[in-house]
Amino acid sequence: MNRLYRRFFFDPKRIKNFYLRYMQGKKSLTISDAKKKLEHYCVYQERCHKEVINKLKELGIISSAIDLIVADLIQNNYLNETRFAQSYARGKFNIKKWGKGRILRELKKRGISEYNINVGMKEILDSDYEEKFRELLEKKLEEFSHLTKYDQKKKLLRYFSYKGWETEKVFDALRKI
């Protein structure tokens, strides 16, 4: 086994052939080409810095060029973390019906600053938050109506915890059932 391993992996001819086959499919990008690609990438949807940097690394751009491209995107207003935090919080709340806890966790996971997280969370109005919670609770109670009260409460607690709603709010609603 050891001899086979050495013969396959350390054979210079095999390594050269593999490298040539691998590199033929790859096309190197110039900084201006990468900028254009990332401009389209940022225009399509709001992105955070972490997503843009990961995309540039996927494209095989070196770290010094990544800094230049990200700075250029920020300067030309393609990349704005405050705007990202606002649209992310608004979208996940309205479309996915996430609670503030889940949205907060996801924004932190993406490396968004505390200031931008607070600005993004202000997009969710308290009145809308309460109304959405009541709508979800009614919908899920109707969906789980065939279950016993204990099983209903268990499923509701699990559902709302997964969606990131505050446990105090969920427990208060469950006590009223």
Protein Blocks (a to p, Z undefined) as FASTA:
>chain_A
ZZmmmmmmmmmklmmmmmmmmmmmpccddfklmmmmmmmmmmmpccdfklmmmmmmmnop
afklmmmmmmmmmmnopacfklmmmmmmmmmmmmnopafklmmmmmmmnopafklmmmmm
mmpcfklmmmmmmmmmmmmmmmmmmpcfklmmmmmmmmmmmnopafklmmmmmmmZZ
